Amino acid sequence: MPDPLLAALIGRWSGRCKTWFEPGRLADESAVEGEFTALLGGAIVRHAYTGSMQGQPRQGEETIARDGISGRWQVSWFDSFHMNYALLCSEGEARPRGFSVKGSYSAGPGAPPWGWRTEYELRDDDHLTITAFNLTPDGAEAKAVETNYQRRRGST
Protein backbone atom coordinates (compact mmCIF):
# COMPACT_ATOMS: atom_id res chain seq x y z
CA MET A 1 0.00 0.00 0.00
CA PRO A 2 1.45 3.42 -0.97
CA ASP A 3 2.51 5.76 1.80
CA PRO A 4 -0.10 8.52 2.39
CA LEU A 5 2.55 11.24 2.10
CA LEU A 6 3.68 9.93 -1.28
CA ALA A 7 0.07 9.89 -2.46
CA ALA A 8 -0.39 13.49 -1.26
CA LEU A 9 2.50 14.68 -3.43
CA ILE A 10 0.99 13.50 -6.71
CA GLY A 11 0.15 16.38 -9.02
CA ARG A 12 1.56 19.51 -10.64
CA TRP A 13 3.22 22.24 -8.59
CA SER A 14 4.55 25.77 -9.20
CA GLY A 15 6.74 27.93 -7.03
CA ARG A 16 9.98 29.72 -6.35
CA CYS A 17 13.43 28.24 -5.85
CA LYS A 18 16.18 30.06 -3.95
CA THR A 19 19.84 29.05 -4.10
CA TRP A 20 22.78 30.03 -1.88
CA PHE A 21 26.43 29.29 -2.71
CA GLU A 22 27.67 31.00 0.46
CA PRO A 23 25.89 31.21 3.82
CA GLY A 24 23.57 34.20 3.96
CA ARG A 25 24.21 35.33 0.34
CA LEU A 26 21.31 34.57 -1.98
CA ALA A 27 22.76 33.71 -5.40
CA ASP A 28 19.56 33.08 -7.36
CA GLU A 29 15.79 33.12 -7.04
CA SER A 30 13.68 31.88 -9.91
CA ALA A 31 10.41 30.21 -10.86
CA VAL A 32 10.16 26.41 -10.81
CA GLU A 33 7.53 24.00 -12.15
CA GLY A 34 7.34 20.44 -10.88
CA GLU A 35 5.27 17.33 -11.28
CA PHE A 36 5.05 14.35 -8.96
CA THR A 37 3.89 11.13 -10.64
CA ALA A 38 3.22 7.70 -9.15
CA LEU A 39 5.37 4.73 -10.20
CA LEU A 40 4.74 1.08 -9.36
CA GLY A 41 1.24 1.76 -8.15
CA GLY A 42 2.33 4.66 -5.97
CA ALA A 43 5.04 2.83 -4.02
CA ILE A 44 7.58 5.19 -5.63
CA VAL A 45 7.09 8.78 -6.77
CA ARG A 46 8.99 10.58 -9.51
CA HIS A 47 9.48 14.34 -9.09
CA ALA A 48 10.50 16.05 -12.34
CA TYR A 49 11.08 19.80 -12.39
CA THR A 50 12.18 22.62 -14.66
CA GLY A 51 13.31 26.14 -13.92
CA SER A 52 16.42 28.25 -14.29
CA MET A 53 19.66 28.99 -12.49
CA GLN A 54 21.19 32.42 -12.99
CA GLY A 55 19.30 32.80 -16.27
CA GLN A 56 20.22 29.36 -17.64
CA PRO A 57 17.69 26.51 -18.04
CA ARG A 58 17.70 23.91 -15.26
CA GLN A 59 15.94 20.57 -15.03
CA GLY A 60 16.11 17.66 -12.65
CA GLU A 61 14.49 14.59 -11.20
CA GLU A 62 14.09 12.84 -7.91
CA THR A 63 12.84 9.35 -7.21
CA ILE A 64 11.26 9.13 -3.76
CA ALA A 65 10.26 6.03 -1.79
CA ARG A 66 9.56 4.90 1.74
CA ASP A 67 11.11 1.52 2.44
CA GLY A 68 8.20 -0.76 3.28
CA ILE A 69 10.32 -2.83 5.67
CA SER A 70 12.50 -0.29 7.53
CA GLY A 71 10.17 2.70 7.17
CA ARG A 72 13.13 4.86 6.12
CA TRP A 73 12.76 7.41 3.32
CA GLN A 74 14.99 7.14 0.26
CA VAL A 75 15.67 9.69 -2.48
CA SER A 76 17.84 9.58 -5.60
CA TRP A 77 18.45 12.95 -7.25
CA PHE A 78 20.17 14.54 -10.23
CA ASP A 79 19.79 17.83 -12.05
CA SER A 80 21.47 19.89 -14.72
CA PHE A 81 23.11 22.31 -12.28
CA HIS A 82 23.80 20.93 -8.80
CA MET A 83 24.15 17.18 -9.49
CA ASN A 84 24.99 16.99 -13.18
CA TYR A 85 27.73 14.34 -12.90
CA ALA A 86 26.26 11.61 -10.65
CA LEU A 87 23.25 10.49 -8.64
CA LEU A 88 22.95 11.72 -5.08
CA CYS A 89 21.36 8.96 -3.01
CA SER A 90 19.98 9.92 0.40
CA GLU A 91 18.18 8.15 3.21
CA GLY A 92 16.53 9.27 6.42
CA GLU A 93 13.64 9.40 8.82
CA ALA A 94 10.04 10.55 8.84
CA ARG A 95 9.19 13.90 10.36
CA PRO A 96 5.80 15.18 11.53
CA ARG A 97 4.73 16.51 8.07
CA GLY A 98 7.37 14.99 5.85
CA PHE A 99 10.82 13.50 6.04
CA SER A 100 14.53 14.35 6.13
CA VAL A 101 17.18 12.48 4.14
CA LYS A 102 20.96 12.74 4.05
CA GLY A 103 23.53 11.71 1.45
CA SER A 104 26.98 12.75 0.29
CA TYR A 105 28.64 13.84 -2.92
CA SER A 106 32.17 14.07 -4.29
CA ALA A 107 33.69 17.52 -4.02
CA GLY A 108 36.68 16.76 -6.24
CA PRO A 109 39.53 14.31 -6.74
CA GLY A 110 41.23 13.59 -3.41
CA ALA A 111 38.83 15.86 -1.50
CA PRO A 112 36.67 14.50 1.30
CA PRO A 113 32.99 14.11 0.43
CA TRP A 114 30.47 16.77 1.42
CA GLY A 115 27.08 15.97 2.87
CA TRP A 116 23.69 17.03 1.55
CA ARG A 117 20.60 16.97 3.79
CA THR A 118 17.15 17.54 2.33
CA GLU A 119 13.95 18.20 4.26
CA TYR A 120 10.53 17.73 2.69
CA GLU A 121 7.61 19.37 4.48
CA LEU A 122 4.04 19.15 3.22
CA ARG A 123 2.71 22.16 5.13
CA ASP A 124 -0.86 21.44 3.98
CA ASP A 125 -2.47 19.75 0.96
CA ASP A 126 -1.42 22.59 -1.35
CA HIS A 127 1.97 23.80 -0.01
CA LEU A 128 5.24 21.91 -0.09
CA THR A 129 8.67 23.13 0.98
CA ILE A 130 11.85 21.29 -0.01
CA THR A 131 14.95 22.65 1.74
CA ALA A 132 18.48 21.35 1.16
CA PHE A 133 21.58 22.01 3.25
CA ASN A 134 25.25 21.61 2.38
CA LEU A 135 27.29 19.84 5.07
CA THR A 136 31.04 20.49 5.05
CA PRO A 137 33.44 17.65 5.88
CA ASP A 138 33.99 19.26 9.31
CA GLY A 139 30.25 19.29 10.06
CA ALA A 140 29.24 22.90 9.35
CA GLU A 141 25.81 23.21 7.75
CA ALA A 142 24.41 25.95 5.49
CA LYS A 143 21.15 26.31 3.58
CA ALA A 144 21.79 25.67 -0.12
CA VAL A 145 18.41 25.41 -1.88
CA GLU A 146 14.84 26.14 -0.85
CA THR A 147 11.88 25.35 -3.08
CA ASN A 148 8.45 26.61 -2.05
CA TYR A 149 5.76 24.92 -4.09
CA GLN A 150 2.03 25.54 -4.37
CA ARG A 151 -0.20 22.90 -5.94
CA ARG A 152 -1.56 23.95 -9.31
CA ARG A 153 -5.36 24.05 -9.39
CA GLY A 154 -7.01 21.05 -10.96
CA SER A 155 -3.88 18.87 -10.55
CA THR A 156 -4.11 15.92 -8.22
JONORBEL-V498770 format. One record per residue. N is the residue number from 1. RES is the residue in one small letter. D_LAST is the distance of its C-alpha to the last C-alpha in Angstrom with 2 decimals. Layout:
n/res/d_last
N/RES/D_LAST
N/RES/D_LAST
//
This chain:
n/res/d_last
1/m/18.38
2/p/15.48
3/d/15.73
4/p/13.54
5/l/13.14
6/l/12.03
7/a/9.33
8/a/8.26
9/l/8.26
10/i/5.85
11/g/4.36
12/r/7.14
13/w/9.68
14/s/13.16
15/g/16.23
16/r/19.81
17/c/21.57
18/k/25.10
19/t/27.63
20/w/31.02
21/f/33.80
22/e/36.23
23/p/35.76
24/g/35.34
25/r/35.39
26/l/32.14
27/a/32.35
28/d/29.25
29/e/26.33
30/s/23.96
31/a/20.55
32/v/17.90
33/e/14.71
34/g/12.59
35/e/9.96
36/f/9.33
37/t/9.63
38/a/11.05
39/l/14.79
40/l/17.31
41/g/15.14
42/g/13.16
43/a/16.51
44/i/16.08
45/v/13.36
46/r/14.20
47/h/13.71
48/a/15.18
49/y/16.22
50/t/18.76
51/g/20.99
52/s/24.70
53/m/27.46
54/q/30.58
55/g/29.96
56/q/29.35
57/p/26.15
58/r/24.28
59/q/21.68
60/g/20.77
61/e/18.89
62/e/18.46
63/t/18.21
64/i/17.39
65/a/18.59
66/r/20.19
67/d/23.51
68/g/23.71
69/i/27.43
70/s/28.04
71/g/24.80
72/r/25.01
73/w/22.14
74/q/22.66
75/v/21.51
76/s/23.00
77/w/22.78
78/f/24.40
79/d/24.28
80/s/26.69
81/f/28.26
82/h/28.36
83/m/28.32
84/n/29.54
85/y/32.22
86/a/30.77
87/l/27.90
88/l/27.56
89/c/26.91
90/s/26.28
91/e/26.23
92/g/26.16
93/e/25.45
94/a/22.80
95/r/22.94
96/p/22.10
97/r/18.55
98/g/18.18
99/f/20.79
100/s/23.58
101/v/24.86
102/k/28.09
103/g/29.58
104/s/32.39
105/y/33.24
106/s/36.54
107/a/38.07
108/g/40.85
109/p/43.70
110/g/45.65
111/a/43.46
112/p/41.90
113/p/38.13
114/w/35.91
115/g/33.10
116/w/29.48
117/r/27.50
118/t/23.79
119/e/22.07
120/y/18.35
121/e/17.62
122/l/14.41
123/r/16.24
124/d/13.78
125/d/10.09
126/d/9.95
127/h/12.91
128/l/13.76
129/t/17.32
130/i/18.73
131/t/22.53
132/a/25.05
133/f/28.79
134/n/31.73
135/l/34.33
136/t/37.85
137/p/40.15
138/d/42.08
139/g/39.07
140/a/38.34
141/e/34.69
142/a/33.20
143/k/29.75
144/a/28.83
145/v/25.25
146/e/22.76
147/t/19.26
148/n/17.62
149/y/13.98
150/q/12.04
151/r/8.32
152/r/8.49
153/r/8.31
154/g/6.50
155/s/3.77
156/t/0.00
//
